[in-house]
Structures are given as structure tokens and as C-alpha cells.
């Protein structure tokens, strides 16, 4: 990880930004999962200046309460690494799915099989629009009670509960592998059947449908608004942010970012606990005056 004391580096901005796309954990949120008063004020100021703010996260919709009070205007967030666009206006427990980009069950089953062969000991959880299911040996990583415990092959089969709900992603955990090595191995094993990334410090992979990522879903949302990628400013800290940071016209790696994120971003800011997103937004709005 990089030093949290490095000062922001700002790329030259030839195009006036119209949309801010920010990751949550390790980026917008403090380590205690709160949104600082400075960041709340910066987000509100951006919206007041006519710059839309999109939360773009690996979190499922049910974990979005932490920022539900801070949505403005459109009220939309991209969840599950691009697998869903969610309207947060309803508040906690009343979020509405606007767009779903599912992982086909056949692809999910192939992925489970191939990764079991490539990395014995891998255990799985299945994330659906409303349900969460896991294998008995899958660790309690999410501080929630699963809707069912069973092998992934059954959870993804025709007789499983929730077959009427789309699968948004599957989670694959390995107890001993290095996280980056596990990611590389999985991408080689799965190839084009699914999109594989990670955002956790542990060996936990997040597997979505082919072509589904934060970047591709953000691009769809921007196209609907007539916003080009040059008009987007993006923030992130982990490998699941790399494609989004590469796509955006301006992008910032947090001071606490993974090395791959630093390489992908066009700029740097300070760490999440130092309000790195707010620092850039404040400067950006000052430059617009």
C-alpha cells in the first residue's frame, strides 16, 4: 500500500466535469464506514454546481444505507460492481432496482467448477437482487445471516430458492492464497465466461457477468445522460476500480490505493481518512469559479 501522506496530484482538465463517480469503501467512506462532514459538504456543493454524483460500489443494494442520506437529484447508485443500478430515494429497505445485468446461472456454474479445479479449497456465496446464499464453509465476512446454506452447485441449480431472482455475482473465497495471485489464477481459469475482480484485502473474488464492471455500467448511465467519458471524474482504491479509472477522463487513486489503481489513475489524492475525495472536489469547484 502507498503512503497516506502523499499530497494530491491533479491531471490537467481540458474538459469541464459533469459527473463524479466515486467508490465507497476505502475511497469516499472513512475506515469506520462513515461519511465525514467535509465530504458531505463537498458532495452537496458539487450537486449544487450542476455536477452529478454517482456512487459506484461493489456493495449490494442492502448495504447502501450508509449513503442513502447523501443522494441528490437522480438518487441512483451503481452496485455490485456494475451488476445493478439502484434508486436510493426510497431510503433504507426501500431501494428500487432500475437496471440489472445478471450473471447467467450456466456461466456461474461453469465458473464454480473451473475455479474449484484450479484452486481447491475455494468456497462460494451467491448474491442475488434480494437474496444472499452461501456454502457452509464460507466465512462470516459480511456480518449477515444467509438465506440458505448449501453447496454452490445446488444454490445455482433449478431447485434452489430464489430461482426467480437474477444472480448479480458470486463471491469466491480462498483461505490461504495471496489475494492478487488468486485473482490472476481465477481470470486465467474462467477466461470470458465471467468478469472477475476483487475489492477485499483478503482472498475474496467478486465474479459478475461477462463484460459487467463498474466502468461498463457507468458508461451506460452516462450515455443515457449525454455525458462523455471525458466529462467524468472518478475515484477508487482497489482492483475493482481499475477499469472505471481507466475509462474516466480524470481519475484519482486514493493515498491508500492498491498499486494497480495507482498505475491506472491519471491523478493522486490523499487517503480516504484524510477526505481525499473532498479535497479534489473542492479544488475542482474552485477552478470552475
C-alpha positions as CSV (number, residue, x, y, z in Angstrom):
1,X,0.0,0.0,0.0
2,X,1.1,3.6,-0.5
3,X,1.7,6.3,2.0
4,X,-1.4,8.2,3.1
5,X,0.7,11.4,3.4
6,X,1.3,12.0,-0.3
7,X,-0.4,15.2,-1.5
8,X,-2.9,15.3,-4.3
9,X,-1.7,15.3,-7.9
10,X,-4.2,16.8,-10.3
11,X,-4.2,15.9,-14.0
12,X,-4.8,18.7,-16.5
13,X,-8.5,19.1,-17.1
14,X,-9.3,20.2,-20.7
15,X,-13.0,19.3,-20.3
16,X,-15.4,20.7,-17.7
17,X,-16.5,17.8,-15.5
18,X,-20.2,16.9,-15.5
19,X,-20.2,13.8,-13.3
20,X,-18.3,12.5,-10.3
21,X,-18.1,8.7,-10.0
22,X,-16.8,7.5,-6.6
23,X,-16.2,4.2,-5.0
24,X,-17.3,3.9,-1.3
25,X,-15.2,1.6,0.9
26,X,-11.6,2.8,1.1
27,X,-12.5,5.8,-1.0
28,X,-15.4,8.1,0.0
29,X,-16.1,6.4,3.3
30,X,-13.8,6.7,6.4
31,X,-12.5,3.4,7.8
32,X,-15.3,3.4,10.3
33,X,-17.7,3.5,7.3
34,X,-18.9,7.0,8.0
35,X,-19.1,9.9,5.6
36,X,-17.2,12.9,7.1
37,X,-18.9,16.3,7.3
38,X,-16.3,17.7,4.9
39,X,-17.2,15.1,2.3
40,X,-20.9,15.6,2.8
41,X,-20.4,19.3,2.2
42,X,-18.3,18.6,-0.9
43,X,-20.9,16.3,-2.4
44,X,-23.7,18.8,-1.8
45,X,-21.6,21.6,-3.3
46,X,-20.9,19.5,-6.5
47,X,-24.6,18.8,-7.0
48,X,-25.4,22.5,-6.4
49,X,-22.9,23.4,-9.1
50,X,-24.6,21.0,-11.5
51,X,-22.2,18.1,-11.3
52,X,-23.9,14.8,-10.8
53,X,-22.5,12.4,-8.2
54,X,-22.8,8.6,-8.7
55,X,-21.8,6.2,-6.0
56,X,-20.2,3.2,-7.8
57,X,-19.5,0.3,-5.5
58,X,-19.1,-3.4,-5.1
59,X,-21.7,-3.3,-2.3
60,X,-25.1,-4.8,-2.7
61,X,-28.1,-2.6,-2.6
62,X,-29.0,-3.6,1.0
63,X,-25.7,-2.1,2.2
64,X,-26.3,1.3,0.8
65,X,-28.0,2.8,3.8
66,X,-24.6,4.4,4.7
67,X,-25.0,6.9,1.9
68,X,-28.8,7.0,1.4
69,X,-29.0,10.3,3.2
70,X,-26.4,11.8,0.8
71,X,-28.0,11.3,-2.6
72,X,-29.2,14.3,-4.6
73,X,-31.2,14.7,-7.7
74,X,-31.2,11.4,-9.6
75,X,-30.7,9.3,-6.5
76,X,-29.0,6.5,-8.4
77,X,-26.1,4.3,-7.4
78,X,-24.3,1.6,-9.3
79,X,-24.0,-1.5,-7.0
80,X,-22.5,-5.0,-7.2
81,X,-19.5,-3.8,-9.4
82,X,-21.9,-2.8,-12.1
83,X,-24.4,-5.6,-11.8
84,X,-27.3,-3.3,-10.7
85,X,-28.3,0.4,-10.9
86,X,-30.4,1.2,-7.8
87,X,-32.6,4.1,-6.9
88,X,-31.9,5.1,-3.3
89,X,-34.7,7.6,-3.0
90,X,-36.9,5.2,-1.0
91,X,-34.4,5.2,1.9
92,X,-33.3,2.1,3.9
93,X,-35.0,-1.1,2.9
94,X,-36.9,0.6,0.1
95,X,-34.3,0.7,-2.7
96,X,-35.6,0.0,-6.2
97,X,-33.6,-1.8,-9.0
98,X,-33.6,0.3,-12.1
99,X,-31.2,-1.8,-14.2
100,X,-29.9,-5.4,-13.6
101,X,-27.0,-7.0,-15.5
102,X,-27.2,-10.6,-14.3
103,X,-24.7,-13.4,-14.3
104,X,-26.3,-16.3,-16.1
105,X,-26.6,-19.4,-14.0
106,X,-24.9,-21.5,-16.6
107,X,-21.9,-19.2,-16.6
108,X,-21.9,-19.2,-12.8
109,X,-21.9,-23.0,-12.6
110,X,-19.0,-23.2,-15.1
111,X,-17.1,-20.6,-13.0
112,X,-17.6,-22.6,-9.8
113,X,-16.4,-25.8,-11.5
114,X,-13.4,-24.3,-13.1
115,X,-12.3,-22.4,-10.0
116,X,-12.7,-25.5,-7.8
117,X,-10.4,-27.3,-10.2
118,X,-7.8,-24.5,-10.4
119,X,-7.9,-23.6,-6.7
120,X,-9.0,-26.5,-4.5
121,X,-10.5,-25.2,-1.2
122,X,-12.4,-22.3,-2.7
123,X,-15.8,-21.7,-1.1
124,X,-18.6,-19.6,-2.5
125,X,-21.5,-17.3,-1.8
126,X,-24.2,-16.2,-4.2
127,X,-25.5,-12.6,-4.4
128,X,-28.9,-12.1,-5.9
129,X,-31.1,-9.0,-6.2
130,X,-32.6,-9.6,-2.8
131,X,-31.2,-12.9,-1.5
132,X,-27.8,-13.9,-0.2
133,X,-26.8,-17.6,-0.1
134,X,-23.6,-19.3,0.9
135,X,-21.8,-22.6,1.3
136,X,-21.5,-23.9,4.9
137,X,-17.7,-23.3,4.9
138,X,-17.9,-19.8,3.5
139,X,-16.6,-17.5,6.3
140,X,-18.7,-14.8,8.0
141,X,-17.2,-12.0,6.1
142,X,-20.3,-9.9,5.7
143,X,-21.9,-9.8,9.2
144,X,-25.2,-11.0,7.9
145,X,-27.2,-14.2,8.1
146,X,-27.5,-16.0,4.7
147,X,-30.9,-17.0,3.4
148,X,-29.7,-20.6,2.9
149,X,-26.6,-22.8,3.4
150,X,-25.8,-25.3,0.6
151,X,-23.2,-26.2,-2.0
152,X,-22.9,-23.6,-4.7
153,X,-23.8,-26.1,-7.4
154,X,-27.2,-26.6,-5.7
155,X,-27.7,-22.9,-4.9
156,X,-27.3,-22.1,-8.6
157,X,-29.4,-25.1,-9.8
158,X,-33.1,-25.3,-10.8
159,X,-34.4,-26.4,-7.4
160,X,-32.7,-23.7,-5.3
161,X,-34.6,-20.9,-3.6
162,X,-34.7,-17.6,-5.4
163,X,-34.6,-19.0,-8.9
164,X,-36.9,-16.3,-9.9
165,X,-34.3,-13.7,-8.9
166,X,-31.3,-12.7,-11.1
167,X,-27.8,-13.7,-9.9
168,X,-25.8,-10.5,-9.6
169,X,-22.5,-12.0,-8.7
170,X,-20.8,-14.9,-7.0
171,X,-18.2,-14.5,-4.3
172,X,-15.3,-16.9,-4.2
173,X,-13.1,-17.1,-1.1
174,X,-9.8,-19.0,-0.6
175,X,-8.4,-19.4,3.0
176,X,-4.7,-19.5,2.1
177,X,-3.9,-18.0,-1.3
178,X,-2.5,-14.5,-1.8
179,X,-5.3,-12.2,-2.9
180,X,-3.6,-10.9,-6.1
181,X,-2.4,-14.4,-7.0
182,X,-5.9,-15.8,-6.6
183,X,-7.3,-13.0,-8.9
184,X,-4.7,-13.8,-11.6
185,X,-5.4,-17.6,-11.3
186,X,-9.1,-17.1,-11.5
187,X,-9.0,-14.9,-14.5
188,X,-6.9,-17.4,-16.4
189,X,-9.2,-20.3,-15.4
190,X,-12.5,-18.6,-16.1
191,X,-11.5,-16.6,-19.2
192,X,-14.5,-15.0,-20.9
193,X,-17.2,-16.8,-19.0
194,X,-17.4,-14.0,-16.4
195,X,-15.7,-10.8,-15.2
196,X,-13.5,-11.4,-12.1
197,X,-12.2,-8.7,-9.8
198,X,-11.6,-8.0,-6.1
199,X,-12.0,-5.2,-3.5
200,X,-11.3,-7.0,-0.3
201,X,-7.9,-7.2,1.4
202,X,-8.5,-11.0,1.8
203,X,-8.5,-13.6,-1.0
204,X,-12.1,-12.8,-1.9
205,X,-13.1,-12.6,-5.5
206,X,-16.2,-10.9,-6.9
207,X,-17.5,-12.6,-10.1
208,X,-20.0,-10.9,-12.4
209,X,-21.4,-11.5,-15.9
210,X,-19.2,-11.2,-18.9
211,X,-18.4,-7.5,-19.6
212,X,-20.1,-6.4,-16.4
213,X,-18.0,-3.9,-14.5
214,X,-18.2,-0.5,-12.8
215,X,-16.9,1.0,-16.0
216,X,-19.3,-0.6,-18.4
217,X,-22.4,0.2,-16.3
218,X,-21.2,3.8,-15.6
219,X,-20.7,4.2,-19.4
220,X,-24.3,3.1,-20.0
221,X,-25.6,5.6,-17.3
222,X,-23.5,8.4,-18.8
223,X,-24.7,7.6,-22.4
224,X,-28.3,7.9,-21.2
225,X,-27.4,11.4,-19.9
226,X,-25.4,12.5,-22.9
227,X,-22.2,12.6,-20.8
228,X,-18.9,11.6,-22.4
229,X,-16.2,9.8,-20.6
230,X,-14.0,12.9,-20.8
231,X,-16.6,14.7,-18.6
232,X,-16.3,12.1,-15.8
233,X,-14.1,12.4,-12.7
234,X,-13.6,9.0,-10.9
235,X,-12.2,7.9,-7.6
236,X,-11.1,4.5,-6.3
237,X,-8.7,2.4,-4.3
238,X,-8.9,-1.3,-5.3
239,X,-8.7,-3.5,-8.4
240,X,-12.4,-3.4,-9.0
241,X,-12.0,0.3,-9.7
242,X,-9.2,0.0,-12.3
243,X,-11.5,-0.2,-15.4
244,X,-13.6,2.8,-14.2
245,X,-10.5,4.9,-13.5
246,X,-9.0,4.0,-16.9
247,X,-12.3,4.9,-18.7
248,X,-12.9,8.3,-17.0
249,X,-11.5,11.5,-18.4
250,X,-10.0,12.3,-15.0
251,X,-9.3,9.7,-12.3
252,X,-7.8,9.7,-8.8
253,X,-6.2,6.9,-6.8
254,X,-6.6,7.3,-3.1
255,X,-3.5,7.6,-0.9
256,X,-4.3,4.1,0.4
257,X,-4.8,2.6,-3.0
258,X,-3.6,-0.7,-4.4
259,X,-0.6,-0.4,-6.8
260,X,-2.7,-1.4,-9.8
261,X,-5.1,1.5,-9.1
262,X,-2.2,4.0,-8.8
263,X,-1.0,2.8,-12.2
264,X,-4.4,3.1,-13.8
265,X,-5.4,6.6,-12.5
266,X,-4.4,9.9,-14.0
267,X,-4.0,11.6,-10.7
268,X,-3.5,11.0,-7.0
269,X,-5.2,12.3,-3.8
270,X,-4.7,11.7,-0.1
271,X,-6.2,8.7,1.7
272,X,-9.9,8.1,2.5
273,X,-9.4,9.0,6.2
274,X,-8.0,12.4,5.0
275,X,-11.0,13.2,2.9
276,X,-9.2,12.6,-0.4
277,X,-12.4,12.8,-2.5
278,X,-13.5,16.1,-0.9
279,X,-10.0,17.6,-1.4
280,X,-10.3,17.0,-5.2
281,X,-13.9,18.2,-5.4
282,X,-13.2,21.4,-3.5
283,X,-10.3,22.2,-5.9
284,X,-12.4,21.3,-8.9
285,X,-15.2,23.5,-7.9
286,X,-12.8,26.4,-7.1
287,X,-11.3,26.1,-10.6
288,X,-14.8,26.5,-12.1
289,X,-15.4,29.9,-10.4
